[in-house]
Amino acid sequence: MPNTADLPQAVWQKKLREEYNLNPFTSSRDNLTYTNLDNPATWWHNPINKHSLRLTKHAYYMLDKTKAVSYKFKLTEKVKPKTFVQLERYFTAPYYILNAQTIAVFGEKESMMLALHANNLQQYLDNQDK
């Protein structure tokens, strides 16, 4: 599938760059230099899957430094391998898994639904399967 501007990764990448006026910079936290913000590998954990919205560590820190609006949830259970597959399938906004029991979500819809499910990510994703 060729790259197009309407794919989820491209849409969010453009939106976040414009909303937070992101420019290449050096991170004092990790001594990382972001020189090519157009490169999907800088942003996405899986740049080959154009529908994957899982952020890389570098992208998460970059957005965190710019005070991008994110919602952090302490999950009720650890993230399972099945959860990663379901996240790829159902999440429509960028997210970052901080550790086995914490997720940062950059979309309001997913954040609200996760809050309504009492931070039970697996339950929310399993309900999406039905």
Summary of the structure (lengths in Angstrom):
residues: 130
radius of gyration: 14.6
end to end distance: 28.1
largest distance: 44.6
contacts: 357
relative contact order: 0.15
helix: 41%
strand: 15%
